[in-house]
Amino acid sequence: MWQVVIVGLIVLAAATYAAWALLPAALRLGVARRLAAMARRADGPAWLVRFADAIAGSALRRLGGCSDCGAVQAAPTPPKGRDKT
């Protein structure tokens, strides 16, 4: 009996992962943001909010662009130097 339940959970997890991986990036990001908003709005447990934020961050990182591209990276902050007066 327990074997059937465990196998069912494994198959469900695999199917969920496959569906998530095959979604277009923009749709994946929208779903992840809605999940994060629902977790915050429902005053869910802290682990659920962190999990939803991690999923949204992962979806955002996969949205596109390369890691070396200037459009992806944040603008550099100017160095804090001495004021010359």
All heavy atoms as a GROMACS GRO file, in nm:
protein
  618
    1MET      N    1   0.082  -0.120   0.000
    1MET     CA    2   0.000   0.000   0.000
    1MET      C    3   0.086   0.126   0.000
    1MET      O    4   0.063   0.217  -0.078
    1MET     CB    5  -0.093  -0.004   0.121
    1MET     CG    6  -0.171   0.120   0.145
    1MET     SD    7  -0.286   0.153   0.012
    1MET     CE    8  -0.348   0.308   0.060
    2TRP      N    9   0.185   0.133   0.089
    2TRP     CA   10   0.269   0.250   0.097
    2TRP      C   11   0.355   0.267  -0.028
    2TRP      O   12   0.390   0.378  -0.065
    2TRP     CB   13   0.359   0.246   0.221
    2TRP     CG   14   0.281   0.273   0.346
    2TRP    CD1   15   0.242   0.182   0.439
    2TRP    CD2   16   0.229   0.398   0.387
    2TRP    NE1   17   0.170   0.243   0.537
    2TRP    CE2   18   0.160   0.377   0.507
    2TRP    CE3   19   0.232   0.526   0.335
    2TRP    CZ2   20   0.096   0.479   0.576
    2TRP    CZ3   21   0.169   0.629   0.404
    2TRP    CH2   22   0.102   0.604   0.523
    3GLN      N   23   0.390   0.154  -0.089
    3GLN     CA   24   0.471   0.162  -0.211
    3GLN      C   25   0.395   0.234  -0.322
    3GLN      O   26   0.454   0.312  -0.397
    3GLN     CB   27   0.510   0.022  -0.257
    3GLN     CG   28   0.606  -0.047  -0.164
    3GLN     CD   29   0.633  -0.190  -0.206
    3GLN    OE1   30   0.558  -0.246  -0.287
    3GLN    NE2   31   0.736  -0.250  -0.150
    4VAL      N   32   0.267   0.210  -0.331
    4VAL     CA   33   0.185   0.274  -0.433
    4VAL      C   34   0.180   0.425  -0.408
    4VAL      O   35   0.190   0.504  -0.502
    4VAL     CB   36   0.042   0.213  -0.435
    4VAL    CG1   37  -0.048   0.289  -0.528
    4VAL    CG2   38   0.049   0.066  -0.471
    5VAL      N   39   0.165   0.465  -0.283
    5VAL     CA   40   0.160   0.606  -0.249
    5VAL      C   41   0.294   0.674  -0.281
    5VAL      O   42   0.297   0.782  -0.341
    5VAL     CB   43   0.123   0.625  -0.100
    5VAL    CG1   44   0.135   0.771  -0.058
    5VAL    CG2   45  -0.017   0.573  -0.074
    6ILE      N   46   0.403   0.610  -0.245
    6ILE     CA   47   0.535   0.668  -0.269
    6ILE      C   48   0.562   0.678  -0.419
    6ILE      O   49   0.611   0.781  -0.467
    6ILE     CB   50   0.644   0.585  -0.198
    6ILE    CG1   51   0.630   0.604  -0.046
    6ILE    CG2   52   0.784   0.627  -0.243
    6ILE    CD1   53   0.718   0.514   0.036
    7VAL      N   54   0.531   0.574  -0.494
    7VAL     CA   55   0.551   0.579  -0.639
    7VAL      C   56   0.462   0.686  -0.701
    7VAL      O   57   0.505   0.759  -0.791
    7VAL     CB   58   0.524   0.440  -0.702
    7VAL    CG1   59   0.517   0.448  -0.852
    7VAL    CG2   60   0.630   0.340  -0.658
    8GLY      N   61   0.341   0.700  -0.653
    8GLY     CA   62   0.251   0.804  -0.704
    8GLY      C   63   0.306   0.944  -0.678
    8GLY      O   64   0.300   1.031  -0.765
    9LEU      N   65   0.364   0.967  -0.560
    9LEU     CA   66   0.424   1.096  -0.529
    9LEU      C   67   0.546   1.124  -0.616
    9LEU      O   68   0.567   1.237  -0.661
    9LEU     CB   69   0.462   1.103  -0.381
    9LEU     CG   70   0.345   1.111  -0.284
    9LEU    CD1   71   0.395   1.104  -0.140
    9LEU    CD2   72   0.266   1.238  -0.307
   10ILE      N   73   0.626   1.020  -0.642
   10ILE     CA   74   0.742   1.037  -0.728
   10ILE      C   75   0.699   1.072  -0.871
   10ILE      O   76   0.756   1.161  -0.936
   10ILE     CB   77   0.831   0.911  -0.726
   10ILE    CG1   78   0.896   0.898  -0.588
   10ILE    CG2   79   0.936   0.914  -0.835
   10ILE    CD1   80   0.968   0.766  -0.566
   11VAL      N   81   0.598   1.003  -0.921
   11VAL     CA   82   0.548   1.030  -1.056
   11VAL      C   83   0.488   1.170  -1.064
   11VAL      O   84   0.510   1.243  -1.162
   11VAL     CB   85   0.447   0.922  -1.099
   11VAL    CG1   86   0.375   0.961  -1.226
   11VAL    CG2   87   0.517   0.788  -1.116
   12LEU      N   88   0.416   1.211  -0.962
   12LEU     CA   89   0.358   1.345  -0.959
   12LEU      C   90   0.467   1.451  -0.958
   12LEU      O   91   0.458   1.552  -1.030
   12LEU     CB   92   0.267   1.361  -0.837
   12LEU     CG   93   0.203   1.497  -0.818
   12LEU    CD1   94   0.104   1.524  -0.932
   12LEU    CD2   95   0.133   1.504  -0.684
   13ALA      N   96   0.572   1.430  -0.878
   13ALA     CA   97   0.683   1.526  -0.874
   13ALA      C   98   0.754   1.534  -1.009
   13ALA      O   99   0.789   1.642  -1.056
   13ALA     CB  100   0.781   1.487  -0.764
   14ALA      N  101   0.775   1.419  -1.073
   14ALA     CA  102   0.842   1.418  -1.203
   14ALA      C  103   0.757   1.487  -1.309
   14ALA      O  104   0.809   1.562  -1.393
   14ALA     CB  105   0.873   1.275  -1.244
   15ALA      N  106   0.628   1.464  -1.308
   15ALA     CA  107   0.539   1.527  -1.406
   15ALA      C  108   0.533   1.678  -1.384
   15ALA      O  109   0.533   1.756  -1.480
   15ALA     CB  110   0.400   1.467  -1.397
   16THR      N  111   0.530   1.721  -1.258
   16THR     CA  112   0.529   1.864  -1.227
   16THR      C  113   0.658   1.930  -1.274
   16THR      O  114   0.657   2.038  -1.334
   16THR     CB  115   0.510   1.886  -1.076
   16THR    OG1  116   0.388   1.823  -1.035
   16THR    CG2  117   0.505   2.033  -1.041
   17TYR      N  118   0.771   1.865  -1.249
   17TYR     CA  119   0.900   1.920  -1.293
   17TYR      C  120   0.907   1.929  -1.445
   17TYR      O  121   0.953   2.029  -1.499
   17TYR     CB  122   1.015   1.834  -1.240
   17TYR     CG  123   1.149   1.880  -1.293
   17TYR    CD1  124   1.210   1.993  -1.240
   17TYR    CD2  125   1.211   1.814  -1.398
   17TYR    CE1  126   1.330   2.038  -1.290
   17TYR    CE2  127   1.332   1.857  -1.448
   17TYR     CZ  128   1.392   1.970  -1.393
   17TYR     OH  129   1.511   2.013  -1.444
   18ALA      N  130   0.861   1.825  -1.514
   18ALA     CA  131   0.865   1.826  -1.660
   18ALA      C  132   0.776   1.937  -1.717
   18ALA      O  133   0.816   2.007  -1.810
   18ALA     CB  134   0.822   1.690  -1.714
   19ALA      N  135   0.657   1.953  -1.661
   19ALA     CA  136   0.568   2.058  -1.708
   19ALA      C  137   0.629   2.196  -1.682
   19ALA      O  138   0.624   2.285  -1.768
   19ALA     CB  139   0.432   2.046  -1.639
   20TRP      N  140   0.691   2.214  -1.566
   20TRP     CA  141   0.754   2.343  -1.531
   20TRP      C  142   0.871   2.372  -1.624
   20TRP      O  143   0.888   2.485  -1.671
   20TRP     CB  144   0.800   2.338  -1.386
   20TRP     CG  145   0.865   2.464  -1.341
   20TRP    CD1  146   0.998   2.487  -1.328
   20TRP    CD2  147   0.800   2.586  -1.303
   20TRP    NE1  148   1.020   2.615  -1.284
   20TRP    CE2  149   0.900   2.678  -1.268
   20TRP    CE3  150   0.666   2.624  -1.296
   20TRP    CZ2  151   0.870   2.807  -1.226
   20TRP    CZ3  152   0.638   2.752  -1.254
   20TRP    CH2  153   0.738   2.842  -1.220
   21ALA      N  154   0.951   2.272  -1.652
   21ALA     CA  155   1.069   2.293  -1.737
   21ALA      C  156   1.030   2.321  -1.881
   21ALA      O  157   1.104   2.390  -1.952
   21ALA     CB  158   1.160   2.170  -1.730
   22LEU      N  159   0.918   2.271  -1.926
   22LEU     CA  160   0.877   2.289  -2.065
   22LEU      C  161   0.791   2.414  -2.088
   22LEU      O  162   0.762   2.447  -2.203
   22LEU     CB  163   0.803   2.165  -2.114
   22LEU     CG  164   0.890   2.038  -2.124
   22LEU    CD1  165   0.804   1.919  -2.160
   22LEU    CD2  166   1.002   2.057  -2.223
   23LEU      N  167   0.751   2.482  -1.982
   23LEU     CA  168   0.674   2.605  -1.998
   23LEU      C  169   0.763   2.713  -2.059
   23LEU      O  170   0.883   2.717  -2.033
   23LEU     CB  171   0.624   2.656  -1.862
   23LEU     CG  172   0.499   2.595  -1.805
   23LEU    CD1  173   0.472   2.653  -1.667
   23LEU    CD2  174   0.380   2.619  -1.894
   24PRO      N  175   0.705   2.802  -2.138
   24PRO     CA  176   0.784   2.916  -2.186
   24PRO      C  177   0.829   3.001  -2.067
   24PRO      O  178   0.761   3.008  -1.963
   24PRO     CB  179   0.685   2.994  -2.272
   24PRO     CG  180   0.579   2.896  -2.308
   24PRO     CD  181   0.572   2.798  -2.196
   25ALA      N  182   0.944   3.066  -2.080
   25ALA     CA  183   1.004   3.137  -1.968
   25ALA      C  184   0.914   3.248  -1.914
   25ALA      O  185   0.904   3.267  -1.793
   25ALA     CB  186   1.139   3.194  -2.010
   26ALA      N  187   0.848   3.322  -2.001
   26ALA     CA  188   0.762   3.431  -1.955
   26ALA      C  189   0.643   3.378  -1.876
   26ALA      O  190   0.606   3.435  -1.773
   26ALA     CB  191   0.714   3.513  -2.074
   27LEU      N  192   0.585   3.269  -1.922
   27LEU     CA  193   0.473   3.209  -1.850
   27LEU      C  194   0.519   3.153  -1.716
   27LEU      O  195   0.451   3.166  -1.614
   27LEU     CB  196   0.408   3.100  -1.935
   27LEU     CG  197   0.284   3.034  -1.878
   27LEU    CD1  198   0.175   3.137  -1.853
   27LEU    CD2  199   0.234   2.926  -1.973
   28ARG      N  200   0.637   3.091  -1.715
   28ARG     CA  201   0.694   3.036  -1.591
   28ARG      C  202   0.716   3.147  -1.489
   28ARG      O  203   0.686   3.131  -1.370
   28ARG     CB  204   0.825   2.966  -1.624
   28ARG     CG  205   0.880   2.887  -1.513
   28ARG     CD  206   1.011   2.819  -1.549
   28ARG     NE  207   1.012   2.770  -1.686
   28ARG     CZ  208   1.117   2.778  -1.766
   28ARG    NH1  209   1.228   2.832  -1.725
   28ARG    NH2  210   1.113   2.731  -1.888
   29LEU      N  211   0.766   3.263  -1.535
   29LEU     CA  212   0.789   3.375  -1.445
   29LEU      C  213   0.657   3.429  -1.390
   29LEU      O  214   0.646   3.459  -1.271
   29LEU     CB  215   0.864   3.486  -1.517
   29LEU     CG  216   0.895   3.611  -1.436
   29LEU    CD1  217   0.983   3.576  -1.316
   29LEU    CD2  218   0.962   3.715  -1.522
   30GLY      N  219   0.556   3.438  -1.474
   30GLY     CA  220   0.426   3.485  -1.427
   30GLY      C  221   0.365   3.393  -1.323
   30GLY      O  222   0.312   3.439  -1.220
   31VAL      N  223   0.374   3.263  -1.345
   31VAL     CA  224   0.321   3.166  -1.248
   31VAL      C  225   0.398   3.175  -1.117
   31VAL      O  226   0.341   3.172  -1.009
   31VAL     CB  227   0.326   3.023  -1.307
   31VAL    CG1  228   0.296   2.920  -1.201
   31VAL    CG2  229   0.229   3.011  -1.422
   32ALA      N  230   0.531   3.187  -1.127
   32ALA     CA  231   0.613   3.194  -1.006
   32ALA      C  232   0.582   3.320  -0.926
   32ALA      O  233   0.576   3.315  -0.802
   32ALA     CB  234   0.760   3.190  -1.045
   33ARG      N  235   0.563   3.432  -0.994
   33ARG     CA  236   0.530   3.556  -0.922
   33ARG      C  237   0.393   3.549  -0.857
   33ARG      O  238   0.373   3.599  -0.747
   33ARG     CB  239   0.538   3.674  -1.018
   33ARG     CG  240   0.680   3.713  -1.049
   33ARG     CD  241   0.688   3.836  -1.132
   33ARG     NE  242   0.827   3.877  -1.149
   33ARG     CZ  243   0.867   3.965  -1.237
   33ARG    NH1  244   0.780   4.022  -1.318
   33ARG    NH2  245   0.994   3.997  -1.246
   34ARG      N  246   0.296   3.487  -0.924
   34ARG     CA  247   0.163   3.471  -0.863
   34ARG      C  248   0.170   3.381  -0.740
   34ARG      O  249   0.104   3.407  -0.640
   34ARG     CB  250   0.064   3.415  -0.965
   34ARG     CG  251   0.014   3.520  -1.059
   34ARG     CD  252  -0.101   3.468  -1.143
   34ARG     NE  253  -0.095   3.534  -1.272
   34ARG     CZ  254  -0.050   3.480  -1.384
   34ARG    NH1  255  -0.012   3.354  -1.386
   34ARG    NH2  256  -0.046   3.548  -1.496
   35LEU      N  257   0.249   3.274  -0.749
   35LEU     CA  258   0.266   3.184  -0.635
   35LEU      C  259   0.328   3.257  -0.517
   35LEU      O  260   0.283   3.242  -0.402
   35LEU     CB  261   0.352   3.064  -0.675
   35LEU     CG  262   0.385   2.964  -0.565
   35LEU    CD1  263   0.258   2.893  -0.520
   35LEU    CD2  264   0.487   2.864  -0.613
   36ALA      N  265   0.429   3.339  -0.543
   36ALA     CA  266   0.493   3.416  -0.436
   36ALA      C  267   0.396   3.517  -0.376
   36ALA      O  268   0.393   3.535  -0.254
   36ALA     CB  269   0.617   3.487  -0.490
   37ALA      N  270   0.317   3.582  -0.460
   37ALA     CA  271   0.220   3.679  -0.408
   37ALA      C  272   0.114   3.611  -0.323
   37ALA      O  273   0.074   3.663  -0.219
   37ALA     CB  274   0.155   3.754  -0.524
   38MET      N  275   0.068   3.493  -0.365
   38MET     CA  276  -0.032   3.420  -0.287
   38MET      C  277   0.026   3.376  -0.153
   38MET      O  278  -0.043   3.380  -0.051
   38MET     CB  279  -0.082   3.298  -0.364
   38MET     CG  280  -0.180   3.332  -0.472
   38MET     SD  281  -0.255   3.192  -0.560
   38MET     CE  282  -0.170   3.049  -0.510
   39ALA      N  283   0.152   3.335  -0.151
   39ALA     CA  284   0.213   3.292  -0.025
   39ALA      C  285   0.226   3.408   0.073
   39ALA      O  286   0.204   3.391   0.193
   39ALA     CB  287   0.351   3.231  -0.053
   40ARG      N  288   0.257   3.526   0.021
   40ARG     CA  289   0.268   3.643   0.109
   40ARG      C  290   0.131   3.691   0.156
   40ARG      O  291   0.114   3.729   0.271
   40ARG     CB  292   0.338   3.756   0.036
   40ARG     CG  293   0.486   3.742   0.034
   40ARG     CD  294   0.552   3.870  -0.014
   40ARG     NE  295   0.680   3.836  -0.070
   40ARG     CZ  296   0.703   3.806  -0.197
   40ARG    NH1  297   0.605   3.808  -0.284
   40ARG    NH2  298   0.824   3.775  -0.238
   41ARG      N  299   0.034   3.691   0.064
   41ARG     CA  300  -0.098   3.742   0.097
   41ARG      C  301  -0.168   3.653   0.198
   41ARG      O  302  -0.239   3.702   0.286
   41ARG     CB  303  -0.182   3.751  -0.031
   41ARG     CG  304  -0.307   3.832  -0.016
   41ARG     CD  305  -0.381   3.853  -0.146
   41ARG     NE  306  -0.302   3.832  -0.266
   41ARG     CZ  307  -0.334   3.746  -0.362
   41ARG    NH1  308  -0.443   3.673  -0.353
   41ARG    NH2  309  -0.259   3.731  -0.468
   42ALA      N  310  -0.148   3.524   0.188
   42ALA     CA  311  -0.215   3.430   0.278
   42ALA      C  312  -0.144   3.420   0.412
   42ALA      O  313  -0.185   3.342   0.496
   42ALA     CB  314  -0.221   3.292   0.212
   43ASP      N  315  -0.040   3.502   0.432
   43ASP     CA  316   0.038   3.495   0.555
   43ASP      C  317   0.085   3.352   0.581
   43ASP      O  318   0.073   3.300   0.691
   43ASP     CB  319  -0.043   3.548   0.674
   43ASP     CG  320   0.026   3.665   0.740
   43ASP    OD1  321   0.130   3.708   0.688
   43ASP    OD2  322  -0.025   3.712   0.842
   44GLY      N  323   0.137   3.292   0.476
   44GLY     CA  324   0.183   3.155   0.483
   44GLY      C  325   0.307   3.142   0.570
   44GLY      O  326   0.366   3.241   0.612
   45PRO      N  327   0.346   3.020   0.594
   45PRO     CA  328   0.467   2.999   0.674
   45PRO      C  329   0.589   3.056   0.604
   45PRO      O  330   0.592   3.071   0.481
   45PRO     CB  331   0.477   2.847   0.688
   45PRO     CG  332   0.374   2.789   0.599
   45PRO     CD  333   0.283   2.897   0.554
   46ALA      N  334   0.692   3.087   0.682
   46ALA     CA  335   0.811   3.151   0.628
   46ALA      C  336   0.879   3.063   0.523
   46ALA      O  337   0.930   3.114   0.423
   46ALA     CB  338   0.909   3.184   0.740
   47TRP      N  339   0.877   2.931   0.542
   47TRP     CA  340   0.943   2.843   0.446
   47TRP      C  341   0.871   2.847   0.310
   47TRP      O  342   0.934   2.837   0.206
   47TRP     CB  343   0.952   2.700   0.498
   47TRP     CG  344   0.820   2.631   0.514
   47TRP    CD1  345   0.743   2.627   0.625
   47TRP    CD2  346   0.749   2.559   0.413
   47TRP    NE1  347   0.628   2.557   0.601
   47TRP    CE2  348   0.628   2.513   0.472
   47TRP    CE3  349   0.773   2.528   0.280
   47TRP    CZ2  350   0.535   2.438   0.400
   47TRP    CZ3  351   0.679   2.453   0.210
   47TRP    CH2  352   0.562   2.409   0.271
   48LEU      N  353   0.740   2.864   0.312
   48LEU     CA  354   0.665   2.869   0.187
   48LEU      C  355   0.695   2.998   0.111
   48LEU      O  356   0.710   2.998  -0.011
   48LEU     CB  357   0.515   2.857   0.214
   48LEU     CG  358   0.424   2.856   0.093
   48LEU    CD1  359   0.455   2.738   0.003
   48LEU    CD2  360   0.278   2.851   0.136
   49VAL      N  361   0.707   3.109   0.184
   49VAL     CA  362   0.740   3.236   0.122
   49VAL      C  363   0.880   3.230   0.063
   49VAL      O  364   0.904   3.274  -0.049
   49VAL     CB  365   0.727   3.352   0.224
   49VAL    CG1  366   0.777   3.482   0.165
   49VAL    CG2  367   0.583   3.366   0.269
   50ARG      N  368   0.977   3.173   0.137
   50ARG     CA  369   1.114   3.160   0.086
   50ARG      C  370   1.118   3.070  -0.036
   50ARG      O  371   1.188   3.097  -0.133
   50ARG     CB  372   1.206   3.104   0.194
   50ARG     CG  373   1.244   3.206   0.300
   50ARG     CD  374   1.358   3.157   0.386
   50ARG     NE  375   1.340   3.025   0.439
   50ARG     CZ  376   1.285   2.994   0.557
   50ARG    NH1  377   1.241   3.092   0.634
   50ARG    NH2  378   1.276   2.869   0.596
   51PHE      N  379   1.040   2.960  -0.034
   51PHE     CA  380   1.035   2.868  -0.147
   51PHE      C  381   0.977   2.936  -0.270
   51PHE      O  382   1.030   2.924  -0.380
   51PHE     CB  383   0.952   2.745  -0.108
   51PHE     CG  384   0.938   2.644  -0.218
   51PHE    CD1  385   1.047   2.568  -0.258
   51PHE    CD2  386   0.817   2.624  -0.282
   51PHE    CE1  387   1.035   2.474  -0.359
   51PHE    CE2  388   0.803   2.530  -0.382
   51PHE     CZ  389   0.913   2.455  -0.421
   52ALA      N  390   0.869   3.011  -0.252
   52ALA     CA  391   0.806   3.081  -0.364
   52ALA      C  392   0.900   3.188  -0.419
   52ALA      O  393   0.908   3.207  -0.541
   52ALA     CB  394   0.674   3.143  -0.319
   53ASP      N  395   0.972   3.258  -0.332
   53ASP     CA  396   1.068   3.358  -0.379
   53ASP      C  397   1.183   3.292  -0.454
   53ASP      O  398   1.232   3.347  -0.553
   53ASP     CB  399   1.123   3.439  -0.261
   53ASP     CG  400   1.022   3.539  -0.208
   53ASP    OD1  401   0.928   3.574  -0.282
   53ASP    OD2  402   1.037   3.581  -0.092
   54ALA      N  403   1.227   3.176  -0.409
   54ALA     CA  404   1.334   3.105  -0.478
   54ALA      C  405   1.289   3.060  -0.617
   54ALA      O  406   1.367   3.068  -0.714
   54ALA     CB  407   1.380   2.985  -0.395
   55ILE      N  408   1.167   3.015  -0.628
   55ILE     CA  409   1.114   2.974  -0.758
   55ILE      C  410   1.105   3.094  -0.852
   55ILE      O  411   1.141   3.087  -0.969
   55ILE     CB  412   0.978   2.904  -0.743
   55ILE    CG1  413   0.996   2.768  -0.679
   55ILE    CG2  414   0.907   2.892  -0.876
   55ILE    CD1  415   0.868   2.697  -0.650
   56ALA      N  416   1.058   3.207  -0.799
   56ALA     CA  417   1.048   3.328  -0.882
   56ALA      C  418   1.187   3.375  -0.925
   56ALA      O  419   1.206   3.415  -1.039
   56ALA     CB  420   0.976   3.438  -0.805
   57GLY      N  421   1.284   3.368  -0.836
   57GLY     CA  422   1.421   3.406  -0.871
   57GLY      C  423   1.480   3.315  -0.976
   57GLY      O  424   1.548   3.359  -1.069
   58SER      N  425   1.452   3.186  -0.964
   58SER     CA  426   1.501   3.090  -1.062
   58SER      C  427   1.438   3.115  -1.198
   58SER      O  428   1.504   3.109  -1.302
   58SER     CB  429   1.470   2.948  -1.016
   58SER     OG  430   1.501   2.854  -1.115
   59ALA      N  431   1.309   3.144  -1.201
   59ALA     CA  432   1.240   3.172  -1.327
   59ALA      C  433   1.293   3.300  -1.389
   59ALA      O  434   1.307   3.310  -1.511
   59ALA     CB  435   1.090   3.181  -1.304
   60LEU      N  436   1.326   3.398  -1.307
   60LEU     CA  437   1.378   3.524  -1.358
   60LEU      C  438   1.518   3.506  -1.417
   60LEU      O  439   1.550   3.564  -1.520
   60LEU     CB  440   1.381   3.628  -1.246
   60LEU     CG  441   1.418   3.770  -1.285
   60LEU    CD1  442   1.318   3.823  -1.387
   60LEU    CD2  443   1.419   3.859  -1.164
   61ARG      N  444   1.601   3.425  -1.353
   61ARG     CA  445   1.736   3.401  -1.405
   61ARG      C  446   1.733   3.329  -1.539
   61ARG      O  447   1.820   3.348  -1.622
   61ARG     CB  448   1.817   3.319  -1.305
   61ARG     CG  449   1.873   3.402  -1.192
   61ARG     CD  450   1.972   3.322  -1.111
   61ARG     NE  451   1.917   3.200  -1.057
   61ARG     CZ  452   1.853   3.189  -0.941
   61ARG    NH1  453   1.833   3.296  -0.868
   61ARG    NH2  454   1.809   3.072  -0.900
   62ARG      N  455   1.633   3.246  -1.561
   62ARG     CA  456   1.624   3.170  -1.685
   62ARG      C  457   1.549   3.246  -1.794
   62ARG      O  458   1.527   3.192  -1.902
   62ARG     CB  459   1.552   3.037  -1.661
   62ARG     CG  460   1.630   2.942  -1.578
   62ARG     CD  461   1.554   2.813  -1.571
   62ARG     NE  462   1.627   2.714  -1.495
   62ARG     CZ  463   1.588   2.589  -1.485
   62ARG    NH1  464   1.479   2.550  -1.545
   62ARG    NH2  465   1.659   2.504  -1.414
   63LEU      N  466   1.512   3.368  -1.768
   63LEU     CA  467   1.429   3.442  -1.862
   63LEU      C  468   1.500   3.471  -1.994
   63LEU      O  469   1.439   3.472  -2.098
   63LEU     CB  470   1.381   3.573  -1.799
   63LEU     CG  471   1.269   3.645  -1.871
   63LEU    CD1  472   1.151   3.552  -1.892
   63LEU    CD2  473   1.226   3.765  -1.794
   64GLY      N  474   1.627   3.488  -1.990
   64GLY     CA  475   1.698   3.510  -2.116
   64GLY      C  476   1.822   3.593  -2.097
   64GLY      O  477   1.848   3.648  -1.991
   65GLY      N  478   1.900   3.599  -2.200
   65GLY     CA  479   2.024   3.674  -2.195
   65GLY      C  480   2.138   3.588  -2.142
   65GLY      O  481   2.118   3.486  -2.080
   66CYS      N  482   2.256   3.633  -2.172
   66CYS     CA  483   2.373   3.559  -2.124
   66CYS      C  484   2.426   3.626  -1.999
   66CYS      O  485   2.395   3.741  -1.970
   66CYS     CB  486   2.480   3.553  -2.233
   66CYS     SG  487   2.534   3.717  -2.284
   67SER      N  488   2.507   3.556  -1.924
   67SER     CA  489   2.558   3.612  -1.800
   67SER      C  490   2.661   3.721  -1.824
   67SER      O  491   2.688   3.801  -1.737
   67SER     CB  492   2.617   3.501  -1.714
   67SER     OG  493   2.725   3.441  -1.783
   68ASP      N  494   2.722   3.724  -1.943
   68ASP     CA  495   2.822   3.825  -1.975
   68ASP      C  496   2.763   3.949  -2.040
   68ASP      O  497   2.834   4.046  -2.063
   68ASP     CB  498   2.929   3.767  -2.068
   68ASP     CG  499   3.008   3.657  -2.001
   68ASP    OD1  500   3.015   3.657  -1.876
   68ASP    OD2  501   3.060   3.570  -2.072
   69CYS      N  502   2.637   3.944  -2.072
   69CYS     CA  503   2.573   4.053  -2.143
   69CYS      C  504   2.555   4.173  -2.051
   69CYS      O  505   2.516   4.160  -1.936
   69CYS     CB  506   2.436   4.006  -2.194
   69CYS     SG  507   2.349   4.130  -2.288
   70GLY      N  508   2.580   4.292  -2.102
   70GLY     CA  509   2.567   4.412  -2.022
   70GLY      C  510   2.423   4.442  -1.984
   70GLY      O  511   2.397   4.508  -1.885
   71ALA      N  512   2.328   4.393  -2.063
   71ALA     CA  513   2.188   4.419  -2.033
   71ALA      C  514   2.142   4.341  -1.911
   71ALA      O  515   2.049   4.380  -1.843
   71ALA     CB  516   2.101   4.382  -2.153
   72VAL      N  517   2.207   4.229  -1.883
   72VAL     CA  518   2.167   4.145  -1.771
   72VAL      C  519   2.229   4.194  -1.641
   72VAL      O  520   2.168   4.192  -1.536
   72VAL     CB  521   2.206   3.998  -1.797
   72VAL    CG1  522   2.176   3.912  -1.677
   72VAL    CG2  523   2.135   3.946  -1.919
   73GLN      N  524   2.351   4.240  -1.648
   73GLN     CA  525   2.423   4.282  -1.528
   73GLN      C  526   2.378   4.420  -1.484
   73GLN      O  527   2.340   4.504  -1.566
   73GLN     CB  528   2.572   4.281  -1.554
   73GLN     CG  529   2.624   4.142  -1.586
   73GLN     CD  530   2.770   4.145  -1.626
   73GLN    OE1  531   2.828   4.251  -1.636
   73GLN    NE2  532   2.826   4.029  -1.648
   74ALA      N  533   2.387   4.443  -1.356
   74ALA     CA  534   2.350   4.573  -1.302
   74ALA      C  535   2.459   4.674  -1.337
   74ALA      O  536   2.575   4.639  -1.356
   74ALA     CB  537   2.333   4.564  -1.151
   75ALA      N  538   2.420   4.800  -1.344
   75ALA     CA  539   2.516   4.905  -1.373
   75ALA      C  540   2.615   4.916  -1.258
   75ALA      O  541   2.577   4.905  -1.141
   75ALA     CB  542   2.443   5.038  -1.392
   76PRO      N  543   2.744   4.935  -1.288
   76PRO     CA  544   2.842   4.944  -1.180
   76PRO      C  545   2.822   5.070  -1.098
   76PRO      O  546   2.785   5.176  -1.151
   76PRO     CB  547   2.976   4.947  -1.253
   76PRO     CG  548   2.944   4.994  -1.390
   76PRO     CD  549   2.804   4.948  -1.418
   77THR      N  550   2.846   5.058  -0.970
   77THR     CA  551   2.834   5.174  -0.882
   77THR      C  552   2.967   5.248  -0.881
   77THR      O  553   3.073   5.186  -0.887
   77THR     CB  554   2.796   5.130  -0.740
   77THR    OG1  555   2.897   5.040  -0.692
   77THR    CG2  556   2.661   5.063  -0.736
   78PRO      N  557   2.962   5.378  -0.876
   78PRO     CA  558   3.087   5.454  -0.875
   78PRO      C  559   3.163   5.427  -0.746
   78PRO      O  560   3.102   5.409  -0.640
   78PRO     CB  561   3.041   5.599  -0.884
   78PRO     CG  562   2.900   5.600  -0.843
   78PRO     CD  563   2.846   5.463  -0.871
   79PRO      N  564   3.297   5.423  -0.752
   79PRO     CA  565   3.375   5.397  -0.632
   79PRO      C  566   3.364   5.514  -0.535
   79PRO      O  567   3.354   5.630  -0.576
   79PRO     CB  568   3.516   5.378  -0.683
   79PRO     CG  569   3.519   5.449  -0.814
   79PRO     CD  570   3.381   5.438  -0.869
   80LYS      N  571   3.369   5.480  -0.410
   80LYS     CA  572   3.365   5.585  -0.307
   80LYS      C  573   3.508   5.636  -0.287
   80LYS      O  574   3.590   5.570  -0.225
   80LYS     CB  575   3.308   5.530  -0.176
   80LYS     CG  576   3.165   5.490  -0.185
   80LYS     CD  577   3.114   5.441  -0.054
   80LYS     CE  578   2.969   5.402  -0.064
   80LYS     NZ  579   2.916   5.352   0.061
   81GLY      N  580   3.533   5.749  -0.343
   81GLY     CA  581   3.667   5.807  -0.332
   81GLY      C  582   3.665   5.930  -0.244
   81GLY      O  583   3.562   5.972  -0.192
   82ARG      N  584   3.780   5.985  -0.230
   82ARG     CA  585   3.792   6.108  -0.151
   82ARG      C  586   3.747   6.226  -0.236
   82ARG      O  587   3.777   6.235  -0.354
   82ARG     CB  588   3.935   6.128  -0.107
   82ARG     CG  589   3.984   6.019  -0.019
   82ARG     CD  590   4.124   6.047   0.022
   82ARG     NE  591   4.187   5.921   0.056
   82ARG     CZ  592   4.314   5.905   0.073
   82ARG    NH1  593   4.397   6.004   0.054
   82ARG    NH2  594   4.362   5.788   0.105
   83ASP      N  595   3.677   6.317  -0.174
   83ASP     CA  596   3.638   6.439  -0.244
   83ASP      C  597   3.757   6.532  -0.251
   83ASP      O  598   3.824   6.557  -0.150
   83ASP     CB  599   3.523   6.508  -0.170
   83ASP     CG  600   3.394   6.428  -0.184
   83ASP    OD1  601   3.382   6.355  -0.282
   83ASP    OD2  602   3.307   6.442  -0.095
   84LYS      N  603   3.785   6.580  -0.368
   84LYS     CA  604   3.895   6.674  -0.385
   84LYS      C  605   3.839   6.815  -0.380
   84LYS      O  606   3.763   6.857  -0.464
   84LYS     CB  607   3.966   6.651  -0.517
   84LYS     CG  608   4.031   6.514  -0.522
   84LYS     CD  609   4.101   6.495  -0.654
   84LYS     CE  610   4.165   6.359  -0.659
   84LYS     NZ  611   4.231   6.332  -0.785
   85THR      N  612   3.875   6.887  -0.276
   85THR     CA  613   3.827   7.024  -0.263
   85THR      C  614   3.940   7.122  -0.256
   85THR      O  615   4.051   7.094  -0.233
   85THR     CB  616   3.741   7.042  -0.137
   85THR    OG1  617   3.814   6.998  -0.025
   85THR    CG2  618   3.615   6.964  -0.152
   0.00000   0.00000   0.00000
